[in-house]
Amino acid sequence: MNKIFKYILSAAAVLLMGGGLTSCINDLDVEPIDPSLKNDVGVEQMFNKCYSVFATSGNNGGDDNVDVDGLDGGFQHKYRQMWNSNELTTDEAICGWGDTGIPEYCHNTYDASHPMLRGYYYGLCIGITFCNQYMEKFADHDATMTAEIRFLRAFQYYLLTDAFGNIPFSTIVSGDDPEQKTRPEVCEFIESELLDIIGEGSGETILSDPAPKKYGQAGYGRVDKAAAWMLLSRLYLNWQVYTGTPRWEDAAKYAKKVIDSSYQLNTKGYADEGIDGIYREYTAYQMLFMGDNGITDAAYEAVFPVIQDGLRTTSWGGTNFLMCSTVDADVHPNLYDASEVNGLYSNNTWGGNRARPELIRLFFPNDDAPEAHAYEVFVAAGDDRALFETAGRHLNVENESDFTYGYAIAKFNNFKCDGSKGSSITFADSHLFYMRKAEAYLTYAEALTRLGQQPDEAREAVNTLRRRAHATELRSLSLDQILAEWGREFYFEGRRRVDLIRFGKFGGYNVDYQWQWKGGAYEGRNFSAERNVFAIPTDDLIANPKLTQNPGY
């Protein structure tokens, strides 16, 4: 990628965020420039870069030549920090690394100087800036492409306001300090943009009709109307959290559109001899997280897939982070047996993120998981989604720095079902599914249950996922069961904090739910509801006098 992108974005980010990135670019040997004066950046380059920020945080391999200078590529990787902020702060994940920011996540003691939250904030801001840059220069080039960029901008604004509440906001590249918009104002913008690009507004830039594809087919990795429906359903599901007013009907409406779309819930597993003559079995759920998930039928579940390639799209975030950080050298792959190599795919076994016991109890409520390898544990659970390595490990996290305290996660790997090798032993081929159709079923079920309507339809939506996992079907359905099902289906996929907040189980001194190390105490303790929103980074507060810090910081 042309290095001019780094220079344009550094300058544009300063303009968008009122100088908020000044401390991040003070070692650049270029002067800030007006990006509208640069004519050597083509429309295809800019369009591709708007997408690529979801896969990497730099213009070179391994997140090098970073978009936000002065921040480590891993620290500003959009998915990695979305994951850290939404998983390490909850009842699902804990990490034993001592990097500044990790213990603060795990103990819910983050503040305005948190380096990883700062990276997440600026990573989202820089992605929005790319989109603003595209809109300024190329909005009239192609109506569908413009609609896609509007979606990507809306999605990043959604992530930004979900994490940081009242945020600086701009849809143009300007030298003025941006005004701070409230969460309800940002939500109204996101809603308006999404309705417009699905054809329910007055605009002429419309997304393509839903068309699930596999890797290698034209348009794979690009969003269509189903992605906008999914984001609308997610926005409406959390509308009460963001604005104080529930919109369950709208959440159900747009979730049902995704359910009824041509995207397919993957129900096809694999049982056959591979190219090496070895017989292998994988469940339909496992195939969503494997090295060939972009070319098998699993791809048809991915409403917003982000391409990862071990040679051409290399990163220390994304699926590579999910795989490497959740295993050590003793973890066996979630195969039918242990006849093949240890480890999930790679020569990188970082041994950091593993499960808190509360996650395991969603599958083994009596703390009776067998001491076994992952390919045996999910059988004992009676649920294909219970992909944990328990052999030689402890359920309770009595020692945070020791990876064997807490069960390892064997959900993500880079194996291909036919036994063929990945393109690299360092970086992953497994594609990153930012959105998959399964979300629509749980959104639909939750929205109907909160409305007290159509209980049979709500239960059937949940049971559709449970049948896919070969789990016992539910005969009745409550909100507590739905929260548990969110955990079973989507654990370690970067969304748990949002769900706990919506169910009143995260911050607040009257919360009746504890987990190990919540609030920094082994037995768990409550913390202020003000920590349901993260702090605006101090750098941006200093740079832009129009910004006000969130309460509690």
Residue pairs with C-beta under 8 A, 6 or more apart in sequence:
1 45
1 49
1 52
1 59
1 60
2 40
2 41
2 45
2 59
3 59
3 65
4 38
4 40
4 41
5 41
5 45
5 49
5 59
5 67
6 59
6 65
6 66
6 67
6 69
7 28
7 30
7 33
8 33
8 35
8 38
8 41
8 133
9 67
9 68
9 126
9 129
9 130
9 133
10 21
10 24
10 25
10 28
10 30
10 32
10 68
10 69
11 32
11 33
11 34
11 35
12 35
12 129
12 132
12 133
12 173
13 20
13 21
13 25
13 68
13 122
13 125
13 126
13 129
14 20
14 21
14 22
14 25
14 32
15 32
15 35
15 173
15 174
15 175
16 125
16 128
16 129
16 132
16 168
16 170
16 173
16 174
16 178
17 125
17 168
17 178
17 540
17 543
17 544
18 168
18 176
18 177
18 178
18 540
18 543
18 544
18 546
18 547
19 177
19 543
19 544
20 122
20 125
20 168
20 537
20 539
20 540
20 543
20 544
21 68
21 122
21 125
21 126
21 539
22 539
22 543
23 70
23 539
24 68
24 69
24 70
24 71
24 122
24 539
25 68
25 69
25 70
26 70
27 69
27 70
28 69
35 133
35 136
35 173
36 136
36 137
36 173
41 137
43 134
43 137
43 138
43 141
43 142
43 145
46 130
46 133
46 134
46 137
46 138
47 134
47 138
47 145
47 148
47 149
49 130
50 127
50 130
50 131
50 134
50 149
50 152
51 152
51 221
51 222
51 306
52 313
53 67
53 78
53 123
53 126
53 127
53 130
54 78
54 79
54 127
54 152
54 306
54 432
54 434
55 306
55 307
55 308
55 313
55 315
55 318
55 432
56 63
56 73
56 77
56 313
56 314
56 315
56 317
56 318
57 63
57 66
57 67
57 68
57 73
57 74
57 76
57 77
57 78
57 123
57 315
57 317
58 64
58 65
58 66
58 67
58 73
59 65
59 67
61 314
62 73
62 314
62 315
62 316
62 427
63 73
63 74
63 77
63 315
63 316
63 317
64 73
66 72
66 73
66 76
67 76
67 123
67 126
68 76
68 119
68 122
68 123
68 126
71 118
71 119
71 122
72 119
73 315
73 316
73 317
74 80
74 316
74 317
74 321
75 81
75 115
75 116
75 118
75 119
76 119
76 120
76 122
76 123
76 126
77 119
77 123
77 315
77 316
77 317
77 318
77 321
78 120
78 123
78 124
78 127
78 156
78 159
78 317
79 306
79 317
79 318
79 321
79 432
79 434
79 494
80 316
80 317
80 318
80 321
81 116
81 117
81 119
81 120
81 123
82 120
82 159
82 163
82 494
83 321
83 322
83 492
83 494
84 101
84 102
84 105
84 116
84 120
85 105
85 116
85 117
85 120
85 163
85 497
85 534
86 494
86 495
86 496
86 497
86 498
87 93
87 353
87 492
87 494
87 496
87 497
88 94
88 95
88 102
88 105
88 106
88 353
89 105
89 106
89 108
89 110
89 497
89 506
90 496
90 497
90 500
90 506
90 515
91 356
91 358
91 359
91 487
91 496
91 500
91 513
91 515
91 518
92 355
92 356
92 358
92 359
92 487
92 491
92 492
92 496
93 353
93 354
93 355
93 356
93 359
93 492
93 496
94 106
94 353
94 354
94 355
94 356
94 397
94 400
94 406
94 516
94 517
95 102
95 105
95 106
95 325
95 352
95 353
95 354
96 351
96 352
96 354
96 400
96 401
96 402
96 403
97 352
98 401
100 115
101 110
101 114
101 115
101 116
101 117
102 116
103 109
103 400
104 110
104 111
104 114
105 114
105 116
106 400
106 517
107 517
107 519
107 520
108 507
108 518
108 519
108 520
108 527
108 531
109 520
110 117
110 531
110 534
110 535
111 535
111 553
112 535
112 536
112 537
112 538
112 541
112 549
112 553
113 537
113 538
114 534
114 535
114 537
117 163
117 534
117 535
117 537
118 537
118 539
120 163
121 160
121 163
121 164
121 536
121 537
121 540
122 537
124 156
124 159
124 160
124 163
125 160
125 168
127 152
127 153
127 156
128 153
128 156
128 157
128 160
129 173
131 149
131 150
131 152
131 153
131 156
132 153
132 170
132 171
132 172
132 173
133 173
134 146
134 149
135 146
135 149
135 150
135 153
135 171
135 172
136 172
136 173
138 145
138 146
139 146
139 205
140 146
143 204
143 205
143 206
144 205
144 206
144 207
144 208
146 205
147 197
147 205
147 206
147 207
148 207
148 222
148 223
150 193
150 196
150 197
150 205
151 193
151 194
151 197
151 207
151 223
151 227
151 228
151 231
152 223
153 171
153 193
154 189
154 190
154 193
154 194
154 231
155 231
157 167
157 169
157 186
157 189
157 190
158 190
158 231
158 234
158 235
160 167
160 186
161 167
161 183
161 186
161 187
161 190
161 242
162 238
162 242
162 498
163 533
163 534
164 533
164 534
164 535
164 536
164 550
165 183
165 533
165 534
165 550
166 180
166 181
166 182
166 183
166 548
166 550
167 180
167 181
167 186
167 536
168 177
168 178
168 179
168 180
168 181
168 540
168 544
168 546
168 547
169 178
169 179
169 180
169 181
169 185
169 186
169 189
170 178
177 544
177 545
177 546
178 544
178 546
179 546
180 546
180 547
180 548
181 189
183 242
183 243
184 242
184 243
184 244
187 235
187 239
187 242
187 243
190 231
190 235
191 232
191 235
192 201
194 228
194 231
194 232
194 235
195 201
195 232
196 202
196 203
196 205
197 203
197 205
197 206
197 207
197 228
198 206
198 207
198 225
198 228
198 229
198 232
199 206
199 225
207 223
207 224
207 225
207 227
207 228
208 219
208 222
208 224
208 225
209 224
209 225
210 224
210 225
210 226
210 261
210 262
210 263
211 219
211 224
211 262
212 262
212 263
212 264
212 299
212 300
212 301
212 302
213 219
213 220
213 299
214 220
214 294
214 295
214 296
214 299
214 300
215 221
215 294
215 295
215 299
215 307
215 431
216 295
220 294
220 299
220 305
220 307
221 305
221 306
221 307
223 303
223 304
225 261
226 257
226 258
226 261
226 263
226 303
227 303
227 304
227 435
229 254
229 255
229 257
229 258
229 261
230 254
230 255
230 258
230 303
230 304
230 435
230 439
230 440
231 435
232 250
232 254
233 250
233 251
233 252
233 253
233 254
233 255
233 258
233 439
233 440
233 443
233 444
233 447
234 439
234 443
235 242
236 247
236 248
236 250
236 251
236 254
236 447
237 248
237 251
237 255
237 443
237 446
237 447
237 502
238 498
238 502
239 245
239 246
239 247
239 250
239 251
240 246
240 247
240 502
241 501
241 502
241 532
246 450
248 447
248 448
248 450
248 451
249 447
249 451
251 443
251 444
251 446
251 447
252 443
252 444
252 447
252 448
252 451
255 439
255 440
255 441
255 443
255 444
255 447
256 440
256 444
258 303
258 437
258 439
258 440
259 437
259 440
259 441
259 444
259 461
261 437
263 300
263 301
263 302
263 303
263 437
264 297
264 300
264 301
264 437
265 301
265 437
265 438
265 441
265 464
265 465
265 468
266 284
266 285
266 287
266 288
266 297
266 298
266 300
266 301
266 468
267 284
267 468
268 284
268 287
268 296
268 297
269 281
269 282
269 283
269 284
269 286
269 287
270 280
270 281
270 282
270 287
270 296
270 417
271 279
271 280
271 281
271 282
272 279
272 280
272 417
272 418
273 279
273 280
274 280
274 417
274 418
274 419
274 420
275 418
275 419
275 420
276 419
278 339
278 340
278 419
279 336
280 335
280 336
280 417
280 418
280 419
281 335
281 336
282 290
282 335
282 417
283 378
283 384
283 469
283 470
284 298
284 384
284 468
285 384
285 385
285 468
285 469
286 334
286 384
286 387
287 293
287 296
287 297
287 298
287 417
288 298
288 301
288 433
288 436
289 319
289 411
289 412
289 413
289 430
290 296
290 298
290 413
290 414
290 415
290 416
290 417
290 430
291 345
291 413
291 414
291 415
291 416
291 422
291 428
291 429
291 430
292 416
292 417
292 418
292 420
292 429
293 299
293 302
293 430
293 431
293 433
294 302
294 305
294 307
294 429
294 430
294 431
296 417
299 305
299 431
301 433
301 436
301 437
301 438
302 431
302 433
302 435
302 436
303 433
303 435
303 436
303 437
304 433
304 434
304 435
305 431
305 432
305 433
305 434
306 318
306 431
306 432
306 433
306 434
307 313
307 431
308 315
308 318
308 319
308 320
308 427
308 428
308 429
308 430
308 431
308 432
309 423
309 427
309 429
310 414
310 422
310 423
310 424
310 426
310 427
310 428
310 429
311 423
311 424
311 427
314 320
314 424
314 426
314 427
315 321
315 427
318 428
318 432
319 412
319 414
319 428
319 430
319 431
319 432
320 346
320 348
320 427
320 428
322 411
322 412
322 492
323 344
323 345
323 346
323 348
323 412
323 413
323 414
323 428
323 430
324 346
324 348
324 349
324 350
325 350
325 352
325 353
326 352
326 353
326 354
326 408
326 409
326 410
326 411
326 412
326 492
327 343
327 344
327 349
327 350
327 351
327 389
327 408
327 409
327 410
328 349
328 350
328 351
328 403
328 408
329 342
329 343
329 349
330 342
330 389
330 391
330 392
331 342
331 343
331 344
331 349
331 374
331 389
331 408
331 410
332 338
332 342
332 373
332 374
332 375
332 389
332 391
332 410
333 340
333 341
333 342
333 343
333 344
333 345
333 374
333 375
333 410
333 413
333 415
334 374
334 375
334 378
334 387
334 410
334 411
334 413
335 375
335 415
336 375
337 375
338 373
338 375
343 349
344 410
344 412
344 413
344 414
344 415
345 413
345 414
345 415
345 422
345 425
345 428
346 414
346 425
346 426
346 428
347 425
347 426
348 426
351 403
352 403
353 409
353 492
354 393
354 397
354 403
354 405
354 406
354 407
354 408
354 409
355 388
355 406
355 407
355 408
355 409
355 491
356 397
356 406
356 515
356 516
356 517
357 367
357 395
357 396
357 397
357 406
357 515
357 516
358 515
358 516
359 487
359 491
360 367
360 369
360 388
360 395
360 407
361 367
362 484
362 487
362 488
362 491
363 369
363 381
363 383
363 385
363 386
363 388
363 488
364 381
364 386
367 395
369 377
369 380
369 381
369 386
369 388
369 390
369 395
369 407
370 376
370 377
370 380
370 390
371 390
371 391
371 392
371 393
372 380
372 390
372 391
373 389
373 391
374 387
374 388
374 389
374 408
374 410
377 386
377 387
377 388
377 389
377 390
378 384
378 385
378 386
378 387
378 388
380 386
382 470
382 471
382 472
383 466
383 469
383 470
383 471
383 488
384 468
384 469
384 470
384 471
385 469
385 471
385 488
385 489
385 491
387 409
387 410
387 411
388 407
388 408
388 409
388 410
389 407
389 408
389 409
389 410
390 407
392 404
393 404
393 405
393 406
393 407
393 408
394 404
394 405
394 406
395 406
395 407
396 405
396 406
396 516
397 405
397 406
397 516
397 517
398 405
398 522
399 405
400 517
409 491
409 492
411 491
411 492
412 430
412 492
413 430
414 422
414 428
414 429
414 430
415 422
416 422
416 429
422 428
422 429
423 429
438 465
438 489
438 490
439 490
441 461
441 462
441 464
441 465
442 461
442 462
442 465
442 482
442 485
442 486
442 489
442 490
444 457
444 458
444 461
445 458
445 459
445 461
445 462
445 477
445 482
445 485
446 458
446 479
446 482
448 454
448 455
448 457
448 458
448 461
449 455
449 458
449 477
449 478
449 479
449 482
450 479
455 477
458 477
459 474
459 475
459 476
459 477
462 474
462 477
462 481
462 482
462 485
463 473
463 474
465 485
465 489
466 472
466 473
466 474
466 485
467 473
469 488
469 489
471 488
474 481
479 503
483 499
483 500
483 503
483 505
486 495
486 496
486 499
487 496
487 499
490 496
497 506
500 506
500 513
501 507
501 532
504 511
505 511
505 513
506 529
506 532
507 526
507 527
507 528
507 529
507 530
507 531
507 532
508 526
508 528
508 529
508 532
509 526
509 527
509 528
509 529
510 526
511 526
514 523
514 524
514 525
514 526
515 524
516 522
516 523
516 524
517 524
518 524
518 525
518 526
518 527
519 525
519 526
519 527
528 552
530 550
530 551
530 552
530 553
531 552
533 550
534 550
535 549
535 550
535 553
536 547
536 549
536 550
536 553
540 547
541 547
541 549
